């Protein structure tokens, strides 16, 4: 009740983090998603961490987070019989999302009826054409191509990598948006649409890329580390239990910080009030703020600075987000009862939707590998004997 995508039929093929992240957007909002996974399980199931650091194909964190509410079918789609199954799945579905090598993706697309088949979204590292179309990449190399790794480098130092698979999750979100747009278009004009996504382009087209700064200034912008020594306080500053982030280098925020720490006269001091002189006196100001911060927790600093309307926030780590008062109030993290594991905490809905009974988004357990194979094959018209034959031939698992 209330889920906007109930009745929508989606097939995911590839078993990757990007594909799993894409189709999760459909399953959590009520769509019926079949994840076609390779024998032995795909990338999304094999990425750590695992509970107790014990690898398990059904218990990896990425699998538990991104495969919620789907049905799992193990299938070797490279075999003739596997392609026949894919053809039946394509006829059943409204949307097909693929993350495969471009050559293999083309073979799958050939199985889709040009008029009556589903809309398709193909994810590849560099797109389906161009000199790099056959290249395979990983999440680290994709960031190198996109300029974002360079953006996350400190002047004179090597670039810093992102958290693993962050880019792939973004590519998945792009694929989900493209998929829902294709479906909406078809319902407006009846036209079936095929889309293909270059992961490099999806990652590059993000506000975090340095391309936009270069396009405006015709220069690669250096990235300063830590605390700004010019327009301070700005950047991360240590406190009693971690760090807080200031963005208070300009007025009226600088004066508000000075007042908040009991030193309003600093804002009137010519060393700091004169912006041409201020960069020369960072070492005069920093010890004062550091001494004040040293005795206070990040939340104490945040709440105190809020009273003075000074731009300051706590820097949270992964162990702190589920207890943050705002995230608790919003239900930003939810608990899912996962068979074989127990209660698992995952990220909640990426947005809230009113007017549909408050139940538009719902995370359900992630499936065991191949859990729904017989059920899905039966729905596609395969008899029990045919299912046994497929299994014995190694086509299904």
N, C-alpha and C positions, 0 to 999 in steps of 0.2 A: 504494500500500500504506500503510495506517495513517491515511489522511486520513478524518476522521469524516463529511464531507459528500459523499463520492463518490456520484454518482447523483442528487443533488439538482439540480433544474432551475429556474433563476432567470432572469427577464427584467428588465432595467433599461431604463427609458424616460425620457429627459430630457436626458442628456448633461451634467448639472450636477455640481459638486464634491460636494454632499451625496449624490446618488444614486450617484456613483462610489465614494465612501467607504463607503456602505452595502453595496453588492454585493461590494466587495473582501473583506469579511469572509467571504463565501461562497466566492468563487473561490480564495482562498489556503488554505482548508481543504478543497479538493477538489471543491466544487460546480461544475456546468456553468453558466456565466453568459454570457448573450447581452446585450451592450450595444447597444441600438437608439439610434443617434445621428442627429441631424438632418443634412441635407445641408450640407456645409462644416464639420462638426464642432461640438460643443457647447462649453459654458463650460469644462469640465474640460481640454479640449485647448488652450484659448486663454489660459490664465492663465500669466504668466511666473513664474519665470525660464526662459529657454531657453539651451541651450549656446551660448556665445559671443555671447549677446544677439541671436541670429538667430532670429526667430520661425519656427516650423515646427509644423504641425498634429500631427505624430507625435512631437515631442521635448520638449514642455513638461514641467516638473517635476511638476506635479500629475497630468498624464496618466500619466507613467511610474510615479508612486507609487501611484495609486489604481486604475488599470485593469489591474493585473497578472493574467495568466492568463485574461482574458476573450476572448470572440469578438465582433467588431464587425460590425454590420449598419447601413449607412446607409439611412434610410427616412424619407420624408415621410409621417408618420402622419396628416396632416390631409386627405389625399386619400382618395377611396373605396377605391382599390386598396390604399393604405397601411393603411387600417383593416382590410381583409380579411387582410393579412399579420399585423397585430396580433392579430386574432381567432385565427388559426392558432397564433401564438406563445403566446397565452393558453391554448389547449387543450393545448399541449405542456408548459407550465411548471407548477410547483407553487407558485411565488411570483412575484408581479409587483410591482415597486417603481417608483413613478412620482414624478417631480418636475416637475410641469407647472402651468400656470395652472389654478385650480379648475374653470373651465368646460370646459377641454380634458380635464382629468382625469376629469370626469363622463362625457364622451363615450367615453373609453377604457373606463371601468368598465362602461358599457352593453354592451360587447362580451364581458364575462366571464359565462360561464354561472353562474347563481345557485347551482346545486347541485354541478356537476362541475368548475367552473373553479378557478383557483388562488386561494390567499389573496392579498390585496392590501394594500399599504402605500402611502399617498399622502402626499407631503411638500408642504406649502404654507407660505407665510410665516405666516399667521394662522389656519389651519384652514379647513375647508370650510363653516363657517357663521359667523354673527355679522356685525356691520356692516363689518368690515375684510376679509371673506373674499375680495374681488376685488383687494385691494391687492397690488402687487408690491414686493419689497424687495431689498436686497443685504446682504452680510455686515456692512457698517458700520451700516446703518440698523436691522438686526435687533438689534444690540447696544444701540442706543439704546432700543429698545422693552423690552428685557429687564432693565434696571437695571444691567447689568454694565458698560456704558460709564461710568455715573455712579460706580459702585464704583471704577473705575480712574481716579479724579481725585484730585489733591492739593488739600488745603483752599485755597480761594481761587483755584484755577487751573482751566483748561478740562480736560475729561476726556481721557484718553489712549486711543487706539484699540488694539485687539488686532492681532496679526499677521493679514495677509489670510487670510480663509477659515477661520480657526480655529473660528469658530462653526459653519460649514457642515460641517466634519469631525465636530464633536460631534453635529450633527443627524443626520449619516449613521450614526454609531455607535448613536444612539437608534433609527433606522429598522431597522438590522440586528438589534438586540435584540428589537424588536417583531416583526420578520419571523420570527425563529427561534422566538419564543414562539407565534406563530400556527400555524406548522408543527407544533410539538410538540403544541399543543392539538388540532389536526386528527387527529394520529395517535393521540391518546388517545380522542377522542369522535366523530371522523368529521365534525365540523362545519367548514365553510369560514368563514373570518373575514376581514372587511375592517377595516383600521385606517387612521386618518388622523392625521398629526402636524403640529401647529403648530410651526414652527421657533422662534417666540418662546417658546412654552411649554417646548420642549426645552432652550433656552438658559437660560431663567429658572430651571428646576428643577435648578440646579447649585449646588454649595456655594459657588461664587465670587460668587453674586448677593448683593446687600445686603438682599434681602427678608427673609431669616431673622433677621438682626440687628434689622431694623425691627420684625418681628412680636414679638420677645421684649422689646425695649426701648421700643417705640413711638417711636423716634427714628431719624433717618438718621445713620449713623455716619460721622464724618469719617475720611479716610484720611491718615495721617501720611506724610511723604516721607522717604526716605533713612534716616538713623540715628535711633533713639529717643533722646531726651535725658532720658528719665525712667528707664526700666529698661534701661540699657545694660550691656554692648554688645549691641545688637540692630539688625538691618538690615545693609545692605551697607557694607563698609569697604574702602578701597583697599589693595592690596598691590603688590608689585613688578611683576607682570604682569597685573593686572586687579583683581578684587574677590573677597572672601570674604563669606559671609553668617553672621552670628552670631545665635544665639538663646540668649544666656547672661546675661540681665539679672537673673535670680533665683538664689538659692542652691539647690543647691551649685555651680551652674555659674559664677557670678561669681568665687567663690574659686578655682575650677579654672583659669579664664583668667588670673587674677592670678598664680597659681603657675606656669602655663605660660610666661609672659613674664618670669619671674624677679623678680616684684614681689609676693610673697605678703602683704606688710604692707599693701598697699592695701585688701585685703578686710577688714582689721581697723580701718582708719581710720574714725572716726565719720562723716566726710563721706560715706562710701559704704556703711558698714554700716547706718546709720540710713536706712531707706527714705523717711522723710519729708524727709530732707536731701539724699538722693542726686540728685534732679532739679536741685538748685541747683549741682551741682559737675561737670556734664558736661565743661565746659571745662578742668577740672583733670585729668580722667582721659583724655580723648581724645588729647592729644598723646603720652602715654606709650604707648598702644596703637598709634597711627599710626607712631611711630618704630620700634617693634618690627616692624610689618608691612612697612614700606617696603623692607626688605632681603630679604624672603622671597617666593617664588612662592606662588600659591594652593594648589598641591598640597603644598608644604613646610609651609604653615600648617595645612592640613587634617590631614596626617599627624602633625604635632607635637601639635596639639590633641587628636587621637584618643588619644594616649598619656595625656592627662590627663582624658579623658572629658568634654571641653568641647564643647558643641554648636556646631560650625562646619562649613561646607561650602564648596567652591569654586563660584563662579558661572561656569558654562561657557557659551561661545558655540557657534554651530553648527559652527565649524571644529575644535572640541575634543572633541566627544562621541564620535566614532568611535574615538578613541585612549584613552578613559577605561578603566582596567583592568577595572572591573566590567562595563562594557558590552561589552568585548572577550570577557570570560569568559562572558557570557550570550548572546553572539551577537545583541546588540540591534540591530545594523545588518548587513545582508547585501549581497552583490554579485549583480547579475543581469546576464546577458549579453543586451543589447538589440540586435537586428538594426539595422544602419544607424548605430549610435552606439558600441557597445562595452560596456565594463563600467560599470554604473550602481549606485551605492550607495543603498539605500533602507532605511527602518525595517524591522526584523524583526518577528517575531510579537509581538502585544500580550500574549500569555500563553503559558506552556509547558504542554503536556498530556502526562502520563505514560501509559504502558500501551498505546501504539499504535505502537510501533516507532520513536519519536523523529522521525516524519516527518508529524506531523499538519498542520503548516503548511509551505507551500512557495510561494514567489513565483516566478512564471513571467513571461516578457516581456509587455509591454503590446502590444496589437495596433495595426497601422496602421489608419487610418480606412477602414472598409468592407472590411477584409482578408478577412473570412469570409462576405461576402454571398452569393456563389454556393453555397457549401457549406451555409449555413443555409437558403437558399431551396429548395435541392434536398431537404434533409431534411424541409421542410414540404410537399413534393409539387409544387413548381413545376417545370415542364419547362424545357428550355433556351430554347425559343421564348418561353415566358411570362416568363422572366427577362429576355430581351432586350426584350420589350415593356414591362416595368416600368422598365427602365433608360432606354429611349428616351422614355418618358413623364415622366421625371424623378422617379419614385416612389422608385427606389433609386439608389444611387451607387457 
